Amino acid sequence: MKPTLLTLVVIVILASAAVLPAHAQILYTQVNVSIPVGGSYNLDLNGDGVTDFTLKSKLLQGLCQWGDEYVWSLTVMPAGGNDVVTAADQAGSGYASALLYGVPVNASQSFSPSASVMADLTWGACGIGMQGEWLNLPNRYLGLQFKAADGTTHYAWAKVSTAAYVDQNEHLHASTLLTGFAYQASSGEGIPAGATQ
């Protein structure tokens, strides 16, 4: 092949590459983190050393009108400027949505910048109660929106399983397992819950 023809071929290939659309990149991290009752986990989605969200499992004791009461709760707390997907009909309710695999996490979702309850189990002298969408659900996804250090907005998910119950002796058995998370590297572009590539 003549040098001028080879140069022309290289120029055409480079020019073609420059006009092809950029493909979105999903950055996935597999983990196996068990969050004990009374414990928490700081989630750093993009590995920049800054906590984006905190998952917290806690047990509180209080009093109701007839005696002792206990509350176990699992919450997700966004760091400043970050948000959690909440149900559209419950926007502002403080309850994080338990998304199914494939549900899009993007600007069309309802987001809350406040600490959001995932699961809440109450028992004691005043009875038993439950709140939130996450109680005893395996493999659901938190929809997340966070700001990177450069100020760009990115969408993400975290895969969480929860189980909690009170036995006949009124002892709590609870587990929370985080098994992975991913974010969309392209600013402003959505990500399907559970997508890893």
Phi and psi in degrees as GROMACS dihedral restraints (atoms count N, CA, C in turn):
[ dihedral_restraints ]
;  ai    aj    ak    al  type     phi  dphi    fc
    3     4     5     6     1   -69.3    20    10
    4     5     6     7     1   148.7    20    10
    6     7     8     9     1   -57.7    20    10
    7     8     9    10     1   -36.8    20    10
    9    10    11    12     1   -70.4    20    10
   10    11    12    13     1   -36.8    20    10
   12    13    14    15     1   -67.9    20    10
   13    14    15    16     1   -42.3    20    10
   15    16    17    18     1   -60.9    20    10
   16    17    18    19     1   -43.3    20    10
   18    19    20    21     1   -61.1    20    10
   19    20    21    22     1   -42.1    20    10
   21    22    23    24     1   -63.8    20    10
   22    23    24    25     1   -41.4    20    10
   24    25    26    27     1   -63.1    20    10
   25    26    27    28     1   -43.8    20    10
   27    28    29    30     1   -62.9    20    10
   28    29    30    31     1   -42.1    20    10
   30    31    32    33     1   -63.3    20    10
   31    32    33    34     1   -42.2    20    10
   33    34    35    36     1   -64.3    20    10
   34    35    36    37     1   -42.3    20    10
   36    37    38    39     1   -64.4    20    10
   37    38    39    40     1   -45.7    20    10
   39    40    41    42     1   -64.4    20    10
   40    41    42    43     1   -39.7    20    10
   42    43    44    45     1   -65.7    20    10
   43    44    45    46     1   -39.2    20    10
   45    46    47    48     1   -64.1    20    10
   46    47    48    49     1   -41.8    20    10
   48    49    50    51     1   -64.4    20    10
   49    50    51    52     1   -33.9    20    10
   51    52    53    54     1   -69.9    20    10
   52    53    54    55     1   -27.4    20    10
   54    55    56    57     1   -97.7    20    10
   55    56    57    58     1    -7.2    20    10
   57    58    59    60     1   -70.6    20    10
   58    59    60    61     1   143.9    20    10
   60    61    62    63     1   -66.3    20    10
   61    62    63    64     1   142.6    20    10
   63    64    65    66     1   -72.6    20    10
   64    65    66    67     1   140.6    20    10
   66    67    68    69     1   -93.7    20    10
   67    68    69    70     1   140.1    20    10
   69    70    71    72     1   -66.5    20    10
   70    71    72    73     1   148.8    20    10
   72    73    74    75     1  -123.2    20    10
   73    74    75    76     1   125.2    20    10
   75    76    77    78     1   -98.6    20    10
   76    77    78    79     1   126.8    20    10
   78    79    80    81     1  -106.2    20    10
   79    80    81    82     1   115.2    20    10
   81    82    83    84     1  -109.6    20    10
   82    83    84    85     1   139.5    20    10
   84    85    86    87     1  -127.3    20    10
   85    86    87    88     1   120.5    20    10
   87    88    89    90     1   -91.4    20    10
   88    89    90    91     1   131.8    20    10
   90    91    92    93     1  -136.4    20    10
   91    92    93    94     1   171.6    20    10
   93    94    95    96     1  -143.5    20    10
   94    95    96    97     1    79.0    20    10
   96    97    98    99     1  -110.3    20    10
   97    98    99   100     1   120.9    20    10
   99   100   101   102     1   -98.1    20    10
  100   101   102   103     1   126.2    20    10
  102   103   104   105     1  -103.5    20    10
  103   104   105   106     1   110.0    20    10
  105   106   107   108     1   -74.7    20    10
  106   107   108   109     1   162.7    20    10
  108   109   110   111     1   -61.6    20    10
  109   110   111   112     1   129.1    20    10
  111   112   113   114     1    90.2    20    10
  112   113   114   115     1     0.3    20    10
  114   115   116   117     1  -111.6    20    10
  115   116   117   118     1   174.2    20    10
  117   118   119   120     1  -148.5    20    10
  118   119   120   121     1   166.6    20    10
  120   121   122   123     1  -139.7    20    10
  121   122   123   124     1   127.9    20    10
  123   124   125   126     1   -90.3    20    10
  124   125   126   127     1   116.8    20    10
  126   127   128   129     1   -94.7    20    10
  127   128   129   130     1   117.2    20    10
  129   130   131   132     1  -110.3    20    10
  130   131   132   133     1    95.6    20    10
  132   133   134   135     1   -63.5    20    10
  133   134   135   136     1   -42.3    20    10
  135   136   137   138     1  -105.2    20    10
  136   137   138   139     1    11.3    20    10
  138   139   140   141     1    66.5    20    10
  139   140   141   142     1    27.7    20    10
  141   142   143   144     1   -94.3    20    10
  142   143   144   145     1     7.3    20    10
  144   145   146   147     1    84.5    20    10
  145   146   147   148     1     3.6    20    10
  147   148   149   150     1  -111.0    20    10
  148   149   150   151     1   129.9    20    10
  150   151   152   153     1   -69.3    20    10
  151   152   153   154     1   125.8    20    10
  153   154   155   156     1   -94.8    20    10
  154   155   156   157     1   -37.6    20    10
  156   157   158   159     1  -146.9    20    10
  157   158   159   160     1   153.2    20    10
  159   160   161   162     1  -123.9    20    10
  160   161   162   163     1   129.2    20    10
  162   163   164   165     1   -97.8    20    10
  163   164   165   166     1   128.7    20    10
  165   166   167   168     1  -132.9    20    10
  166   167   168   169     1   129.3    20    10
  168   169   170   171     1  -111.4    20    10
  169   170   171   172     1   121.9    20    10
  171   172   173   174     1  -139.0    20    10
  172   173   174   175     1   156.1    20    10
  174   175   176   177     1  -124.0    20    10
  175   176   177   178     1   127.3    20    10
  177   178   179   180     1  -121.6    20    10
  178   179   180   181     1   147.1    20    10
  180   181   182   183     1  -115.9    20    10
  181   182   183   184     1   138.1    20    10
  183   184   185   186     1  -147.4    20    10
  184   185   186   187     1  -166.3    20    10
  186   187   188   189     1  -125.1    20    10
  187   188   189   190     1   139.4    20    10
  189   190   191   192     1  -113.9    20    10
  190   191   192   193     1  -176.7    20    10
  192   193   194   195     1   -64.1    20    10
  193   194   195   196     1   -19.9    20    10
  195   196   197   198     1  -111.1    20    10
  196   197   198   199     1     2.1    20    10
  198   199   200   201     1   147.1    20    10
  199   200   201   202     1  -154.2    20    10
  201   202   203   204     1   -67.9    20    10
  202   203   204   205     1   147.1    20    10
  204   205   206   207     1  -141.0    20    10
  205   206   207   208     1   146.7    20    10
  207   208   209   210     1  -127.1    20    10
  208   209   210   211     1   146.7    20    10
  210   211   212   213     1  -136.7    20    10
  211   212   213   214     1   122.8    20    10
  213   214   215   216     1  -104.2    20    10
  214   215   216   217     1   133.5    20    10
  216   217   218   219     1  -139.2    20    10
  217   218   219   220     1   150.5    20    10
  219   220   221   222     1  -121.0    20    10
  220   221   222   223     1   122.0    20    10
  222   223   224   225     1  -127.2    20    10
  223   224   225   226     1   156.2    20    10
  225   226   227   228     1  -118.1    20    10
  226   227   228   229     1   127.7    20    10
  228   229   230   231     1  -117.4    20    10
  229   230   231   232     1   114.1    20    10
  231   232   233   234     1   -73.7    20    10
  232   233   234   235     1   142.7    20    10
  234   235   236   237     1   -73.3    20    10
  235   236   237   238     1   164.6    20    10
  237   238   239   240     1   -49.6    20    10
  238   239   240   241     1   128.1    20    10
  240   241   242   243     1    88.3    20    10
  241   242   243   244     1    -4.2    20    10
  243   244   245   246     1  -104.5    20    10
  244   245   246   247     1   163.6    20    10
  246   247   248   249     1  -143.0    20    10
  247   248   249   250     1   157.7    20    10
  249   250   251   252     1  -119.7    20    10
  250   251   252   253     1   141.4    20    10
  252   253   254   255     1   -69.5    20    10
  253   254   255   256     1   128.9    20    10
  255   256   257   258     1  -119.8    20    10
  256   257   258   259     1   158.8    20    10
  258   259   260   261     1   -61.2    20    10
  259   260   261   262     1   138.0    20    10
  261   262   263   264     1   -57.0    20    10
  262   263   264   265     1   -39.0    20    10
  264   265   266   267     1   -81.2    20    10
  265   266   267   268     1    -5.2    20    10
  267   268   269   270     1  -121.2    20    10
  268   269   270   271     1    20.7    20    10
  270   271   272   273     1   -53.1    20    10
  271   272   273   274     1   131.9    20    10
  273   274   275   276     1    82.6    20    10
  274   275   276   277     1     0.6    20    10
  276   277   278   279     1   -78.3    20    10
  277   278   279   280     1   -20.0    20    10
  279   280   281   282     1    88.3    20    10
  280   281   282   283     1    11.4    20    10
  282   283   284   285     1  -111.2    20    10
  283   284   285   286     1   121.8    20    10
  285   286   287   288     1   -73.4    20    10
  286   287   288   289     1   140.4    20    10
  288   289   290   291     1   -76.9    20    10
  289   290   291   292     1   139.9    20    10
  291   292   293   294     1   -98.3    20    10
  292   293   294   295     1    92.1    20    10
  294   295   296   297     1   -77.9    20    10
  295   296   297   298     1   145.0    20    10
  297   298   299   300     1   -82.2    20    10
  298   299   300   301     1   161.4    20    10
  300   301   302   303     1   -56.3    20    10
  301   302   303   304     1   134.8    20    10
  303   304   305   306     1    90.7    20    10
  304   305   306   307     1   -13.0    20    10
  306   307   308   309     1   -65.1    20    10
  307   308   309   310     1   130.5    20    10
  309   310   311   312     1   -70.7    20    10
  310   311   312   313     1   135.2    20    10
  312   313   314   315     1  -107.3    20    10
  313   314   315   316     1   106.4    20    10
  315   316   317   318     1  -157.1    20    10
  316   317   318   319     1  -171.0    20    10
  318   319   320   321     1   -64.1    20    10
  319   320   321   322     1   -15.5    20    10
  321   322   323   324     1   -78.1    20    10
  322   323   324   325     1   -11.8    20    10
  324   325   326   327     1   -78.7    20    10
  325   326   327   328     1   162.3    20    10
  327   328   329   330     1   -90.6    20    10
  328   329   330   331     1   125.8    20    10
  330   331   332   333     1  -117.3    20    10
  331   332   333   334     1   151.9    20    10
  333   334   335   336     1  -128.7    20    10
  334   335   336   337     1   135.4    20    10
  336   337   338   339     1   -86.5    20    10
  337   338   339   340     1    -1.8    20    10
  339   340   341   342     1   -94.1    20    10
  340   341   342   343     1   163.6    20    10
  342   343   344   345     1   -56.8    20    10
  343   344   345   346     1   131.6    20    10
  345   346   347   348     1  -121.9    20    10
  346   347   348   349     1   132.6    20    10
  348   349   350   351     1   -74.2    20    10
  349   350   351   352     1   130.0    20    10
  351   352   353   354     1   -93.1    20    10
  352   353   354   355     1   -48.7    20    10
  354   355   356   357     1  -146.7    20    10
  355   356   357   358     1   147.8    20    10
  357   358   359   360     1  -147.3    20    10
  358   359   360   361     1   123.7    20    10
  360   361   362   363     1  -125.3    20    10
  361   362   363   364     1   122.8    20    10
  363   364   365   366     1  -118.1    20    10
  364   365   366   367     1   137.7    20    10
  366   367   368   369     1  -153.2    20    10
  367   368   369   370     1   162.4    20    10
  369   370   371   372     1   143.5    20    10
  370   371   372   373     1  -153.9    20    10
  372   373   374   375     1   -62.7    20    10
  373   374   375   376     1   -23.4    20    10
  375   376   377   378     1   -99.8    20    10
  376   377   378   379     1    11.6    20    10
  378   379   380   381     1   106.3    20    10
  379   380   381   382     1  -168.5    20    10
  381   382   383   384     1  -118.9    20    10
  382   383   384   385     1   143.2    20    10
  384   385   386   387     1  -149.5    20    10
  385   386   387   388     1   156.5    20    10
  387   388   389   390     1  -137.1    20    10
  388   389   390   391     1   146.4    20    10
  390   391   392   393     1  -143.6    20    10
  391   392   393   394     1   160.6    20    10
  393   394   395   396     1    90.9    20    10
  394   395   396   397     1   167.2    20    10
  396   397   398   399     1   -97.3    20    10
  397   398   399   400     1    -5.3    20    10
  399   400   401   402     1  -100.9    20    10
  400   401   402   403     1    -7.9    20    10
  402   403   404   405     1   -63.1    20    10
  403   404   405   406     1   123.1    20    10
  405   406   407   408     1    59.1    20    10
  406   407   408   409     1    40.9    20    10
  408   409   410   411     1  -118.1    20    10
  409   410   411   412     1   124.2    20    10
  411   412   413   414     1   -89.1    20    10
  412   413   414   415     1   150.2    20    10
  414   415   416   417     1    53.1    20    10
  415   416   417   418     1    55.1    20    10
  417   418   419   420     1  -110.8    20    10
  418   419   420   421     1   170.1    20    10
  420   421   422   423     1  -125.5    20    10
  421   422   423   424     1   132.5    20    10
  423   424   425   426     1   -81.8    20    10
  424   425   426   427     1   131.5    20    10
  426   427   428   429     1   -92.6    20    10
  427   428   429   430     1   129.6    20    10
  429   430   431   432     1  -131.2    20    10
  430   431   432   433     1   148.4    20    10
  432   433   434   435     1  -131.6    20    10
  433   434   435   436     1   126.8    20    10
  435   436   437   438     1  -138.0    20    10
  436   437   438   439     1   158.9    20    10
  438   439   440   441     1  -103.6    20    10
  439   440   441   442     1   128.7    20    10
  441   442   443   444     1   -77.5    20    10
  442   443   444   445     1   170.7    20    10
  444   445   446   447     1   -58.8    20    10
  445   446   447   448     1   -28.4    20    10
  447   448   449   450     1   -84.3    20    10
  448   449   450   451     1     3.7    20    10
  450   451   452   453     1    89.3    20    10
  451   452   453   454     1    -2.3    20    10
  453   454   455   456     1   -78.7    20    10
  454   455   456   457     1   149.8    20    10
  456   457   458   459     1   -96.5    20    10
  457   458   459   460     1   134.7    20    10
  459   460   461   462     1  -131.0    20    10
  460   461   462   463     1   150.0    20    10
  462   463   464   465     1  -106.1    20    10
  463   464   465   466     1   148.0    20    10
  465   466   467   468     1  -152.9    20    10
  466   467   468   469     1   171.0    20    10
  468   469   470   471     1  -140.0    20    10
  469   470   471   472     1   158.0    20    10
  471   472   473   474     1  -135.0    20    10
  472   473   474   475     1   130.9    20    10
  474   475   476   477     1   -92.6    20    10
  475   476   477   478     1   120.5    20    10
  477   478   479   480     1  -131.8    20    10
  478   479   480   481     1   141.3    20    10
  480   481   482   483     1  -121.6    20    10
  481   482   483   484     1   139.8    20    10
  483   484   485   486     1  -131.7    20    10
  484   485   486   487     1   151.1    20    10
  486   487   488   489     1  -150.2    20    10
  487   488   489   490     1   134.2    20    10
  489   490   491   492     1  -156.2    20    10
  490   491   492   493     1   136.7    20    10
  492   493   494   495     1  -155.7    20    10
  493   494   495   496     1   163.8    20    10
  495   496   497   498     1  -112.7    20    10
  496   497   498   499     1   126.6    20    10
  498   499   500   501     1   -80.3    20    10
  499   500   501   502     1  -178.3    20    10
  501   502   503   504     1   -64.6    20    10
  502   503   504   505     1   -17.7    20    10
  504   505   506   507     1   -96.8    20    10
  505   506   507   508     1    12.4    20    10
  507   508   509   510     1    61.8    20    10
  508   509   510   511     1    35.1    20    10
  510   511   512   513     1  -100.3    20    10
  511   512   513   514     1   136.5    20    10
  513   514   515   516     1   -80.5    20    10
  514   515   516   517     1   137.0    20    10
  516   517   518   519     1  -124.2    20    10
  517   518   519   520     1   114.7    20    10
  519   520   521   522     1  -140.6    20    10
  520   521   522   523     1   141.8    20    10
  522   523   524   525     1  -142.1    20    10
  523   524   525   526     1   144.4    20    10
  525   526   527   528     1  -133.1    20    10
  526   527   528   529     1   127.9    20    10
  528   529   530   531     1  -129.2    20    10
  529   530   531   532     1   123.1    20    10
  531   532   533   534     1  -101.3    20    10
  532   533   534   535     1   120.7    20    10
  534   535   536   537     1  -114.3    20    10
  535   536   537   538     1    -1.6    20    10
  537   538   539   540     1   169.9    20    10
  538   539   540   541     1   163.9    20    10
  540   541   542   543     1  -155.9    20    10
  541   542   543   544     1   158.0    20    10
  543   544   545   546     1  -151.4    20    10
  544   545   546   547     1   156.4    20    10
  546   547   548   549     1  -140.3    20    10
  547   548   549   550     1   156.9    20    10
  549   550   551   552     1   -86.2    20    10
  550   551   552   553     1   118.3    20    10
  552   553   554   555     1   -69.6    20    10
  553   554   555   556     1   -26.8    20    10
  555   556   557   558     1   -78.4    20    10
  556   557   558   559     1   121.3    20    10
  558   559   560   561     1   -59.4    20    10
  559   560   561   562     1   132.2    20    10
  561   562   563   564     1    79.0    20    10
  562   563   564   565     1    -4.4    20    10
  564   565   566   567     1   -94.2    20    10
  565   566   567   568     1   135.7    20    10
  567   568   569   570     1   -71.4    20    10
  568   569   570   571     1   171.8    20    10
  570   571   572   573     1  -142.2    20    10
  571   572   573   574     1   134.9    20    10
  573   574   575   576     1   -73.1    20    10
  574   575   576   577     1   138.1    20    10
  576   577   578   579     1   -57.6    20    10
  577   578   579   580     1   127.9    20    10
  579   580   581   582     1    90.8    20    10
  580   581   582   583     1   -10.1    20    10
  582   583   584   585     1   -68.1    20    10
  583   584   585   586     1   134.5    20    10
  585   586   587   588     1  -117.1    20    10
  586   587   588   589     1    -6.6    20    10
